[in-house]
Amino acid sequence: MIENKPNRVVVDLTKVTYLDSSGLAVLIEGMQNVQKYGGKFGLAGVQEDVKHVFDIARLDQVFEIYPDVDTALAAK
């Protein structure tokens, strides 16, 4: 998907109830790859248990996090 260089990549985490360091690493790498070509990378539908992981790691300040996919896609 990233090879096509879309303007915006949104990862829907609505159904994700658990995220470990491996999952975080994949999301960070994806975000970095999208940012390299000037695209926007966002996360949508992050549940409270998963958001807690982002908060603890202070990644809530790094990722653009939206309440749902539609909001993420509409963001500038």
PDB file with SEQRES, HELIX, SHEET and CRYST1 records, atoms N, CA, C and O in Angstrom:
SEQRES   1 A   76  MET ILE GLU ASN LYS PRO ASN ARG VAL VAL VAL ASP LEU          
SEQRES   2 A   76  THR LYS VAL THR TYR LEU ASP SER SER GLY LEU ALA VAL          
SEQRES   3 A   76  LEU ILE GLU GLY MET GLN ASN VAL GLN LYS TYR GLY GLY          
SEQRES   4 A   76  LYS PHE GLY LEU ALA GLY VAL GLN GLU ASP VAL LYS HIS          
SEQRES   5 A   76  VAL PHE ASP ILE ALA ARG LEU ASP GLN VAL PHE GLU ILE          
SEQRES   6 A   76  TYR PRO ASP VAL ASP THR ALA LEU ALA ALA LYS                  
HELIX    1 AA1 ILE A    2  ASN A    4  5                                   3    
HELIX    2 AA2 SER A   21  LYS A   36  1                                  16    
HELIX    3 AA3 GLU A   48  ILE A   56  1                                   9    
HELIX    4 AA4 LEU A   59  GLN A   61  5                                   3    
HELIX    5 AA5 VAL A   69  ALA A   74  1                                   6    
SHEET    1 AA1 3 ARG A   8  ASP A  12  0                                        
SHEET    2 AA1 3 LYS A  40  ALA A  44  1                                        
SHEET    3 AA1 3 GLU A  64  TYR A  66  1                                        
CRYST1    1.000    1.000    1.000  90.00  90.00  90.00 P 1           1          
ATOM      1  N   MET A   1       0.816  -1.184   0.000  1.00  0.00           N  
ATOM      2  CA  MET A   1       0.000   0.000   0.000  1.00  0.00           C  
ATOM      3  C   MET A   1       0.866   1.257   0.000  1.00  0.00           C  
ATOM      4  O   MET A   1       0.592   2.207  -0.733  1.00  0.00           O  
ATOM      5  N   ILE A   2       1.904   1.257   0.820  1.00  0.00           N  
ATOM      6  CA  ILE A   2       2.769   2.426   0.928  1.00  0.00           C  
ATOM      7  C   ILE A   2       3.538   2.672  -0.362  1.00  0.00           C  
ATOM      8  O   ILE A   2       3.879   3.813  -0.673  1.00  0.00           O  
ATOM      9  N   GLU A   3       3.815   1.606  -1.117  1.00  0.00           N  
ATOM     10  CA  GLU A   3       4.508   1.770  -2.402  1.00  0.00           C  
ATOM     11  C   GLU A   3       3.721   2.659  -3.344  1.00  0.00           C  
ATOM     12  O   GLU A   3       4.309   3.321  -4.199  1.00  0.00           O  
ATOM     13  N   ASN A   4       2.383   2.690  -3.205  1.00  0.00           N  
ATOM     14  CA  ASN A   4       1.530   3.532  -4.045  1.00  0.00           C  
ATOM     15  C   ASN A   4       1.504   4.983  -3.577  1.00  0.00           C  
ATOM     16  O   ASN A   4       0.945   5.848  -4.252  1.00  0.00           O  
ATOM     17  N   LYS A   5       2.110   5.245  -2.420  1.00  0.00           N  
ATOM     18  CA  LYS A   5       2.234   6.594  -1.847  1.00  0.00           C  
ATOM     19  C   LYS A   5       0.898   7.344  -1.745  1.00  0.00           C  
ATOM     20  O   LYS A   5       0.747   8.431  -2.304  1.00  0.00           O  
ATOM     21  N   PRO A   6      -0.063   6.758  -1.032  1.00  0.00           N  
ATOM     22  CA  PRO A   6      -1.323   7.494  -0.851  1.00  0.00           C  
ATOM     23  C   PRO A   6      -1.097   8.731   0.011  1.00  0.00           C  
ATOM     24  O   PRO A   6      -0.185   8.764   0.837  1.00  0.00           O  
ATOM     25  N   ASN A   7      -1.933   9.745  -0.188  1.00  0.00           N  
ATOM     26  CA  ASN A   7      -1.807  10.981   0.591  1.00  0.00           C  
ATOM     27  C   ASN A   7      -2.051  10.738   2.075  1.00  0.00           C  
ATOM     28  O   ASN A   7      -1.435  11.377   2.928  1.00  0.00           O  
ATOM     29  N   ARG A   8      -2.951   9.812   2.372  1.00  0.00           N  
ATOM     30  CA  ARG A   8      -3.313   9.544   3.767  1.00  0.00           C  
ATOM     31  C   ARG A   8      -3.467   8.043   3.970  1.00  0.00           C  
ATOM     32  O   ARG A   8      -4.115   7.352   3.184  1.00  0.00           O  
ATOM     33  N   VAL A   9      -2.855   7.561   5.041  1.00  0.00           N  
ATOM     34  CA  VAL A   9      -3.014   6.168   5.453  1.00  0.00           C  
ATOM     35  C   VAL A   9      -3.643   6.187   6.841  1.00  0.00           C  
ATOM     36  O   VAL A   9      -3.123   6.811   7.765  1.00  0.00           O  
ATOM     37  N   VAL A  10      -4.770   5.494   6.969  1.00  0.00           N  
ATOM     38  CA  VAL A  10      -5.471   5.413   8.244  1.00  0.00           C  
ATOM     39  C   VAL A  10      -5.558   3.946   8.649  1.00  0.00           C  
ATOM     40  O   VAL A  10      -6.044   3.110   7.887  1.00  0.00           O  
ATOM     41  N   VAL A  11      -5.087   3.645   9.843  1.00  0.00           N  
ATOM     42  CA  VAL A  11      -5.156   2.292  10.372  1.00  0.00           C  
ATOM     43  C   VAL A  11      -6.331   2.243  11.350  1.00  0.00           C  
ATOM     44  O   VAL A  11      -6.348   2.946  12.361  1.00  0.00           O  
ATOM     45  N   ASP A  12      -7.302   1.405  11.031  1.00  0.00           N  
ATOM     46  CA  ASP A  12      -8.500   1.257  11.861  1.00  0.00           C  
ATOM     47  C   ASP A  12      -8.222   0.239  12.962  1.00  0.00           C  
ATOM     48  O   ASP A  12      -8.059  -0.951  12.694  1.00  0.00           O  
ATOM     49  N   LEU A  13      -8.169   0.716  14.193  1.00  0.00           N  
ATOM     50  CA  LEU A  13      -7.882  -0.147  15.337  1.00  0.00           C  
ATOM     51  C   LEU A  13      -9.136  -0.455  16.158  1.00  0.00           C  
ATOM     52  O   LEU A  13      -9.040  -0.864  17.315  1.00  0.00           O  
ATOM     53  N   THR A  14     -10.295  -0.262  15.564  1.00  0.00           N  
ATOM     54  CA  THR A  14     -11.564  -0.442  16.263  1.00  0.00           C  
ATOM     55  C   THR A  14     -11.681  -1.803  16.941  1.00  0.00           C  
ATOM     56  O   THR A  14     -12.177  -1.894  18.063  1.00  0.00           O  
ATOM     57  N   LYS A  15     -11.232  -2.852  16.274  1.00  0.00           N  
ATOM     58  CA  LYS A  15     -11.388  -4.211  16.804  1.00  0.00           C  
ATOM     59  C   LYS A  15     -10.158  -4.710  17.559  1.00  0.00           C  
ATOM     60  O   LYS A  15     -10.114  -5.863  17.987  1.00  0.00           O  
ATOM     61  N   VAL A  16      -9.168  -3.848  17.720  1.00  0.00           N  
ATOM     62  CA  VAL A  16      -7.940  -4.239  18.423  1.00  0.00           C  
ATOM     63  C   VAL A  16      -8.129  -4.014  19.919  1.00  0.00           C  
ATOM     64  O   VAL A  16      -8.408  -2.898  20.359  1.00  0.00           O  
ATOM     65  N   THR A  17      -7.972  -5.092  20.701  1.00  0.00           N  
ATOM     66  CA  THR A  17      -8.151  -4.992  22.150  1.00  0.00           C  
ATOM     67  C   THR A  17      -6.829  -5.120  22.901  1.00  0.00           C  
ATOM     68  O   THR A  17      -6.771  -4.889  24.109  1.00  0.00           O  
ATOM     69  N   TYR A  18      -5.767  -5.490  22.183  1.00  0.00           N  
ATOM     70  CA  TYR A  18      -4.464  -5.671  22.819  1.00  0.00           C  
ATOM     71  C   TYR A  18      -3.384  -5.273  21.829  1.00  0.00           C  
ATOM     72  O   TYR A  18      -3.461  -5.620  20.651  1.00  0.00           O  
ATOM     73  N   LEU A  19      -2.379  -4.547  22.298  1.00  0.00           N  
ATOM     74  CA  LEU A  19      -1.273  -4.136  21.444  1.00  0.00           C  
ATOM     75  C   LEU A  19       0.007  -4.224  22.263  1.00  0.00           C  
ATOM     76  O   LEU A  19       0.097  -3.659  23.352  1.00  0.00           O  
ATOM     77  N   ASP A  20       1.004  -4.946  21.726  1.00  0.00           N  
ATOM     78  CA  ASP A  20       2.283  -5.069  22.434  1.00  0.00           C  
ATOM     79  C   ASP A  20       3.362  -4.293  21.692  1.00  0.00           C  
ATOM     80  O   ASP A  20       3.074  -3.565  20.742  1.00  0.00           O  
ATOM     81  N   SER A  21       4.593  -4.452  22.127  1.00  0.00           N  
ATOM     82  CA  SER A  21       5.696  -3.683  21.540  1.00  0.00           C  
ATOM     83  C   SER A  21       5.907  -4.006  20.069  1.00  0.00           C  
ATOM     84  O   SER A  21       6.322  -3.138  19.301  1.00  0.00           O  
ATOM     85  N   SER A  22       5.630  -5.233  19.667  1.00  0.00           N  
ATOM     86  CA  SER A  22       5.765  -5.594  18.247  1.00  0.00           C  
ATOM     87  C   SER A  22       4.753  -4.831  17.400  1.00  0.00           C  
ATOM     88  O   SER A  22       5.076  -4.330  16.323  1.00  0.00           O  
ATOM     89  N   GLY A  23       3.537  -4.752  17.900  1.00  0.00           N  
ATOM     90  CA  GLY A  23       2.505  -3.999  17.188  1.00  0.00           C  
ATOM     91  C   GLY A  23       2.835  -2.527  17.113  1.00  0.00           C  
ATOM     92  O   GLY A  23       2.640  -1.895  16.075  1.00  0.00           O  
ATOM     93  N   LEU A  24       3.334  -1.977  18.203  1.00  0.00           N  
ATOM     94  CA  LEU A  24       3.749  -0.571  18.204  1.00  0.00           C  
ATOM     95  C   LEU A  24       4.856  -0.331  17.188  1.00  0.00           C  
ATOM     96  O   LEU A  24       4.848   0.670  16.473  1.00  0.00           O  
ATOM     97  N   ALA A  25       5.811  -1.258  17.130  1.00  0.00           N  
ATOM     98  CA  ALA A  25       6.932  -1.117  16.195  1.00  0.00           C  
ATOM     99  C   ALA A  25       6.438  -1.095  14.746  1.00  0.00           C  
ATOM    100  O   ALA A  25       6.943  -0.325  13.929  1.00  0.00           O  
ATOM    101  N   VAL A  26       5.461  -1.932  14.431  1.00  0.00           N  
ATOM    102  CA  VAL A  26       4.908  -1.960  13.071  1.00  0.00           C  
ATOM    103  C   VAL A  26       4.230  -0.631  12.745  1.00  0.00           C  
ATOM    104  O   VAL A  26       4.403  -0.094  11.651  1.00  0.00           O  
ATOM    105  N   LEU A  27       3.460  -0.106  13.694  1.00  0.00           N  
ATOM    106  CA  LEU A  27       2.788   1.174  13.468  1.00  0.00           C  
ATOM    107  C   LEU A  27       3.786   2.321  13.325  1.00  0.00           C  
ATOM    108  O   LEU A  27       3.606   3.197  12.480  1.00  0.00           O  
ATOM    109  N   ILE A  28       4.825   2.319  14.137  1.00  0.00           N  
ATOM    110  CA  ILE A  28       5.854   3.364  14.044  1.00  0.00           C  
ATOM    111  C   ILE A  28       6.559   3.294  12.697  1.00  0.00           C  
ATOM    112  O   ILE A  28       6.772   4.320  12.052  1.00  0.00           O  
ATOM    113  N   GLU A  29       6.920   2.095  12.273  1.00  0.00           N  
ATOM    114  CA  GLU A  29       7.586   1.940  10.981  1.00  0.00           C  
ATOM    115  C   GLU A  29       6.679   2.389   9.840  1.00  0.00           C  
ATOM    116  O   GLU A  29       7.131   3.053   8.908  1.00  0.00           O  
ATOM    117  N   GLY A  30       5.411   2.029   9.915  1.00  0.00           N  
ATOM    118  CA  GLY A  30       4.458   2.468   8.886  1.00  0.00           C  
ATOM    119  C   GLY A  30       4.349   3.974   8.838  1.00  0.00           C  
ATOM    120  O   GLY A  30       4.359   4.570   7.761  1.00  0.00           O  
ATOM    121  N   MET A  31       4.245   4.592  10.001  1.00  0.00           N  
ATOM    122  CA  MET A  31       4.153   6.049  10.065  1.00  0.00           C  
ATOM    123  C   MET A  31       5.407   6.698   9.470  1.00  0.00           C  
ATOM    124  O   MET A  31       5.306   7.649   8.695  1.00  0.00           O  
ATOM    125  N   GLN A  32       6.566   6.193   9.827  1.00  0.00           N  
ATOM    126  CA  GLN A  32       7.818   6.745   9.302  1.00  0.00           C  
ATOM    127  C   GLN A  32       7.907   6.602   7.789  1.00  0.00           C  
ATOM    128  O   GLN A  32       8.354   7.522   7.105  1.00  0.00           O  
ATOM    129  N   ASN A  33       7.488   5.466   7.264  1.00  0.00           N  
ATOM    130  CA  ASN A  33       7.530   5.249   5.812  1.00  0.00           C  
ATOM    131  C   ASN A  33       6.599   6.207   5.076  1.00  0.00           C  
ATOM    132  O   ASN A  33       6.947   6.728   4.017  1.00  0.00           O  
ATOM    133  N   VAL A  34       5.421   6.436   5.636  1.00  0.00           N  
ATOM    134  CA  VAL A  34       4.471   7.361   5.011  1.00  0.00           C  
ATOM    135  C   VAL A  34       4.996   8.795   5.091  1.00  0.00           C  
ATOM    136  O   VAL A  34       4.886   9.557   4.131  1.00  0.00           O  
ATOM    137  N   GLN A  35       5.561   9.152   6.227  1.00  0.00           N  
ATOM    138  CA  GLN A  35       6.081  10.512   6.388  1.00  0.00           C  
ATOM    139  C   GLN A  35       7.272  10.779   5.467  1.00  0.00           C  
ATOM    140  O   GLN A  35       7.490  11.921   5.062  1.00  0.00           O  
ATOM    141  N   LYS A  36       8.036   9.754   5.134  1.00  0.00           N  
ATOM    142  CA  LYS A  36       9.204   9.930   4.255  1.00  0.00           C  
ATOM    143  C   LYS A  36       8.816  10.523   2.912  1.00  0.00           C  
ATOM    144  O   LYS A  36       9.564  11.315   2.340  1.00  0.00           O  
ATOM    145  N   TYR A  37       7.649  10.143   2.406  1.00  0.00           N  
ATOM    146  CA  TYR A  37       7.241  10.691   1.106  1.00  0.00           C  
ATOM    147  C   TYR A  37       6.247  11.847   1.247  1.00  0.00           C  
ATOM    148  O   TYR A  37       5.705  12.325   0.250  1.00  0.00           O  
ATOM    149  N   GLY A  38       6.010  12.294   2.476  1.00  0.00           N  
ATOM    150  CA  GLY A  38       5.157  13.458   2.704  1.00  0.00           C  
ATOM    151  C   GLY A  38       3.696  13.146   2.934  1.00  0.00           C  
ATOM    152  O   GLY A  38       2.865  14.054   2.932  1.00  0.00           O  
ATOM    153  N   GLY A  39       3.360  11.876   3.134  1.00  0.00           N  
ATOM    154  CA  GLY A  39       1.981  11.503   3.393  1.00  0.00           C  
ATOM    155  C   GLY A  39       1.611  11.682   4.858  1.00  0.00           C  
ATOM    156  O   GLY A  39       2.465  11.935   5.707  1.00  0.00           O  
ATOM    157  N   LYS A  40       0.336  11.548   5.129  1.00  0.00           N  
ATOM    158  CA  LYS A  40      -0.190  11.647   6.495  1.00  0.00           C  
ATOM    159  C   LYS A  40      -0.572  10.244   6.968  1.00  0.00           C  
ATOM    160  O   LYS A  40      -1.126   9.451   6.207  1.00  0.00           O  
ATOM    161  N   PHE A  41      -0.271   9.952   8.222  1.00  0.00           N  
ATOM    162  CA  PHE A  41      -0.552   8.650   8.819  1.00  0.00           C  
ATOM    163  C   PHE A  41      -1.373   8.865  10.073  1.00  0.00           C  
ATOM    164  O   PHE A  41      -1.004   9.665  10.932  1.00  0.00           O  
ATOM    165  N   GLY A  42      -2.486   8.152  10.185  1.00  0.00           N  
ATOM    166  CA  GLY A  42      -3.328   8.319  11.355  1.00  0.00           C  
ATOM    167  C   GLY A  42      -3.881   6.997  11.853  1.00  0.00           C  
ATOM    168  O   GLY A  42      -3.939   6.006  11.126  1.00  0.00           O  
ATOM    169  N   LEU A  43      -4.280   7.013  13.104  1.00  0.00           N  
ATOM    170  CA  LEU A  43      -4.910   5.858  13.735  1.00  0.00           C  
ATOM    171  C   LEU A  43      -6.341   6.227  14.058  1.00  0.00           C  
ATOM    172  O   LEU A  43      -6.622   7.359  14.452  1.00  0.00           O  
ATOM    173  N   ALA A  44      -7.255   5.272  13.891  1.00  0.00           N  
ATOM    174  CA  ALA A  44      -8.663   5.538  14.158  1.00  0.00           C  
ATOM    175  C   ALA A  44      -9.250   4.455  15.051  1.00  0.00           C  
ATOM    176  O   ALA A  44      -8.829   3.299  15.014  1.00  0.00           O  
ATOM    177  N   GLY A  45     -10.233   4.855  15.854  1.00  0.00           N  
ATOM    178  CA  GLY A  45     -10.977   3.903  16.660  1.00  0.00           C  
ATOM    179  C   GLY A  45     -10.167   3.202  17.730  1.00  0.00           C  
ATOM    180  O   GLY A  45     -10.404   2.027  18.010  1.00  0.00           O  
ATOM    181  N   VAL A  46      -9.223   3.894  18.329  1.00  0.00           N  
ATOM    182  CA  VAL A  46      -8.364   3.282  19.346  1.00  0.00           C  
ATOM    183  C   VAL A  46      -9.171   3.096  20.636  1.00  0.00           C  
ATOM    184  O   VAL A  46      -9.662   4.064  21.216  1.00  0.00           O  
ATOM    185  N   GLN A  47      -9.299   1.848  21.073  1.00  0.00           N  
ATOM    186  CA  GLN A  47     -10.034   1.546  22.300  1.00  0.00           C  
ATOM    187  C   GLN A  47      -9.229   1.971  23.524  1.00  0.00           C  
ATOM    188  O   GLN A  47      -8.011   2.135  23.446  1.00  0.00           O  
ATOM    189  N   GLU A  48      -9.905   2.146  24.643  1.00  0.00           N  
ATOM    190  CA  GLU A  48      -9.271   2.660  25.866  1.00  0.00           C  
ATOM    191  C   GLU A  48      -8.066   1.836  26.318  1.00  0.00           C  
ATOM    192  O   GLU A  48      -7.029   2.402  26.664  1.00  0.00           O  
ATOM    193  N   ASP A  49      -8.189   0.503  26.321  1.00  0.00           N  
ATOM    194  CA  ASP A  49      -7.068  -0.333  26.763  1.00  0.00           C  
ATOM    195  C   ASP A  49      -5.846  -0.141  25.873  1.00  0.00           C  
ATOM    196  O   ASP A  49      -4.714  -0.126  26.357  1.00  0.00           O  
ATOM    197  N   VAL A  50      -6.072   0.002  24.591  1.00  0.00           N  
ATOM    198  CA  VAL A  50      -4.975   0.202  23.642  1.00  0.00           C  
ATOM    199  C   VAL A  50      -4.466   1.638  23.746  1.00  0.00           C  
ATOM    200  O   VAL A  50      -3.260   1.870  23.666  1.00  0.00           O  
ATOM    201  N   LYS A  51      -5.358   2.592  23.922  1.00  0.00           N  
ATOM    202  CA  LYS A  51      -4.941   3.995  24.048  1.00  0.00           C  
ATOM    203  C   LYS A  51      -4.038   4.177  25.271  1.00  0.00           C  
ATOM    204  O   LYS A  51      -3.128   5.005  25.267  1.00  0.00           O  
ATOM    205  N   HIS A  52      -4.301   3.402  26.298  1.00  0.00           N  
ATOM    206  CA  HIS A  52      -3.479   3.461  27.502  1.00  0.00           C  
ATOM    207  C   HIS A  52      -2.020   3.140  27.181  1.00  0.00           C  
ATOM    208  O   HIS A  52      -1.113   3.752  27.745  1.00  0.00           O  
ATOM    209  N   VAL A  53      -1.790   2.187  26.282  1.00  0.00           N  
ATOM    210  CA  VAL A  53      -0.429   1.827  25.858  1.00  0.00           C  
ATOM    211  C   VAL A  53       0.228   3.023  25.171  1.00  0.00           C  
ATOM    212  O   VAL A  53       1.390   3.334  25.433  1.00  0.00           O  
ATOM    213  N   PHE A  54      -0.513   3.687  24.298  1.00  0.00           N  
ATOM    214  CA  PHE A  54       0.016   4.868  23.609  1.00  0.00           C  
ATOM    215  C   PHE A  54       0.322   5.987  24.614  1.00  0.00           C  
ATOM    216  O   PHE A  54       1.335   6.678  24.497  1.00  0.00           O  
ATOM    217  N   ASP A  55      -0.563   6.155  25.597  1.00  0.00           N  
ATOM    218  CA  ASP A  55      -0.371   7.203  26.611  1.00  0.00           C  
ATOM    219  C   ASP A  55       0.892   6.948  27.439  1.00  0.00           C  
ATOM    220  O   ASP A  55       1.698   7.855  27.651  1.00  0.00           O  
ATOM    221  N   ILE A  56       1.053   5.720  27.899  1.00  0.00           N  
ATOM    222  CA  ILE A  56       2.204   5.379  28.734  1.00  0.00           C  
ATOM    223  C   ILE A  56       3.515   5.600  27.982  1.00  0.00           C  
ATOM    224  O   ILE A  56       4.485   6.114  28.539  1.00  0.00           O  
ATOM    225  N   ALA A  57       3.528   5.206  26.715  1.00  0.00           N  
ATOM    226  CA  ALA A  57       4.734   5.343  25.893  1.00  0.00           C  
ATOM    227  C   ALA A  57       4.874   6.749  25.305  1.00  0.00           C  
ATOM    228  O   ALA A  57       5.827   7.039  24.582  1.00  0.00           O  
ATOM    229  N   ARG A  58       3.929   7.601  25.622  1.00  0.00           N  
ATOM    230  CA  ARG A  58       3.877   8.967  25.095  1.00  0.00           C  
ATOM    231  C   ARG A  58       3.772   9.012  23.569  1.00  0.00           C  
ATOM    232  O   ARG A  58       4.135  10.002  22.934  1.00  0.00           O  
ATOM    233  N   LEU A  59       3.282   7.952  23.017  1.00  0.00           N  
ATOM    234  CA  LEU A  59       3.085   7.900  21.572  1.00  0.00           C  
ATOM    235  C   LEU A  59       1.797   8.601  21.159  1.00  0.00           C  
ATOM    236  O   LEU A  59       1.563   8.826  19.972  1.00  0.00           O  
ATOM    237  N   ASP A  60       0.970   8.942  22.128  1.00  0.00           N  
ATOM    238  CA  ASP A  60      -0.224   9.730  21.827  1.00  0.00           C  
ATOM    239  C   ASP A  60       0.170  11.126  21.341  1.00  0.00           C  
ATOM    240  O   ASP A  60      -0.633  11.824  20.723  1.00  0.00           O  
ATOM    241  N   GLN A  61       1.414  11.527  21.624  1.00  0.00           N  
ATOM    242  CA  GLN A  61       1.929  12.816  21.165  1.00  0.00           C  
ATOM    243  C   GLN A  61       2.610  12.703  19.804  1.00  0.00           C  
ATOM    244  O   GLN A  61       2.935  13.711  19.177  1.00  0.00           O  
ATOM    245  N   VAL A  62       2.822  11.474  19.357  1.00  0.00           N  
ATOM    246  CA  VAL A  62       3.519  11.223  18.093  1.00  0.00           C  
ATOM    247  C   VAL A  62       2.527  10.907  16.976  1.00  0.00           C  
ATOM    248  O   VAL A  62       2.652  11.409  15.859  1.00  0.00           O  
ATOM    249  N   PHE A  63       1.543  10.071  17.290  1.00  0.00           N  
ATOM    250  CA  PHE A  63       0.550   9.652  16.296  1.00  0.00           C  
ATOM    251  C   PHE A  63      -0.629  10.610  16.261  1.00  0.00           C  
ATOM    252  O   PHE A  63      -0.999  11.200  17.276  1.00  0.00           O  
ATOM    253  N   GLU A  64      -1.212  10.756  15.081  1.00  0.00           N  
ATOM    254  CA  GLU A  64      -2.494  11.442  14.946  1.00  0.00           C  
ATOM    255  C   GLU A  64      -3.549  10.382  15.238  1.00  0.00           C  
ATOM    256  O   GLU A  64      -3.657   9.394  14.511  1.00  0.00           O  
ATOM    257  N   ILE A  65      -4.326  10.582  16.299  1.00  0.00           N  
ATOM    258  CA  ILE A  65      -5.331   9.604  16.713  1.00  0.00           C  
ATOM    259  C   ILE A  65      -6.714  10.243  16.588  1.00  0.00           C  
ATOM    260  O   ILE A  65      -6.964  11.333  17.103  1.00  0.00           O  
ATOM    261  N   TYR A  66      -7.608   9.532  15.885  1.00  0.00           N  
ATOM    262  CA  TYR A  66      -8.949  10.033  15.611  1.00  0.00           C  
ATOM    263  C   TYR A  66      -9.994   9.069  16.174  1.00  0.00           C  
ATOM    264  O   TYR A  66      -9.727   7.875  16.314  1.00  0.00           O  
ATOM    265  N   PRO A  67     -11.178   9.584  16.494  1.00  0.00           N  
ATOM    266  CA  PRO A  67     -12.200   8.719  17.076  1.00  0.00           C  
ATOM    267  C   PRO A  67     -12.729   7.648  16.109  1.00  0.00           C  
ATOM    268  O   PRO A  67     -13.150   6.575  16.542  1.00  0.00           O  
ATOM    269  N   ASP A  68     -12.707   7.939  14.808  1.00  0.00           N  
ATOM    270  CA  ASP A  68     -13.198   6.970  13.829  1.00  0.00           C  
ATOM    271  C   ASP A  68     -12.543   7.220  12.469  1.00  0.00           C  
ATOM    272  O   ASP A  68     -11.881   8.238  12.263  1.00  0.00           O  
ATOM    273  N   VAL A  69     -12.735   6.294  11.566  1.00  0.00           N  
ATOM    274  CA  VAL A  69     -12.096   6.355  10.245  1.00  0.00           C  
ATOM    275  C   VAL A  69     -12.564   7.569   9.459  1.00  0.00           C  
ATOM    276  O   VAL A  69     -11.750   8.249   8.834  1.00  0.00           O  
ATOM    277  N   ASP A  70     -13.864   7.853   9.481  1.00  0.00           N  
ATOM    278  CA  ASP A  70     -14.384   8.992   8.713  1.00  0.00           C  
ATOM    279  C   ASP A  70     -13.738  10.307   9.155  1.00  0.00           C  
ATOM    280  O   ASP A  70     -13.390  11.144   8.322  1.00  0.00           O  
ATOM    281  N   THR A  71     -13.583  10.482  10.449  1.00  0.00           N  
ATOM    282  CA  THR A  71     -12.947  11.700  10.967  1.00  0.00           C  
ATOM    283  C   THR A  71     -11.496  11.763  10.533  1.00  0.00           C  
ATOM    284  O   THR A  71     -11.000  12.828  10.165  1.00  0.00           O  
ATOM    285  N   ALA A  72     -10.813  10.625  10.575  1.00  0.00           N  
ATOM    286  CA  ALA A  72      -9.398  10.572  10.161  1.00  0.00           C  
ATOM    287  C   ALA A  72      -9.252  10.907   8.683  1.00  0.00           C  
ATOM    288  O   ALA A  72      -8.346  11.649   8.304  1.00  0.00           O  
ATOM    289  N   LEU A  73     -10.123  10.375   7.856  1.00  0.00           N  
ATOM    290  CA  LEU A  73     -10.031  10.630   6.419  1.00  0.00           C  
ATOM    291  C   LEU A  73     -10.369  12.084   6.073  1.00  0.00           C  
ATOM    292  O   LEU A  73      -9.875  12.622   5.082  1.00  0.00           O  
ATOM    293  N   ALA A  74     -11.204  12.708   6.888  1.00  0.00           N  
ATOM    294  CA  ALA A  74     -11.605  14.092   6.626  1.00  0.00           C  
ATOM    295  C   ALA A  74     -10.592  15.105   7.167  1.00  0.00           C  
ATOM    296  O   ALA A  74     -10.644  16.282   6.811  1.00  0.00           O  
ATOM    297  N   ALA A  75      -9.683  14.657   8.016  1.00  0.00           N  
ATOM    298  CA  ALA A  75      -8.709  15.575   8.637  1.00  0.00           C  
ATOM    299  C   ALA A  75      -7.759  16.149   7.591  1.00  0.00           C  
ATOM    300  O   ALA A  75      -7.470  15.526   6.570  1.00  0.00           O  
ATOM    301  N   LYS A  76      -7.291  17.340   7.878  1.00  0.00           N  
ATOM    302  CA  LYS A  76      -6.347  17.994   6.945  1.00  0.00           C  
ATOM    303  C   LYS A  76      -4.933  17.721   7.343  1.00  0.00           C  
ATOM    304  O   LYS A  76      -4.004  18.185   6.681  1.00  0.00           O  
TER     305      LYS A  76                                                      
END                                                                             
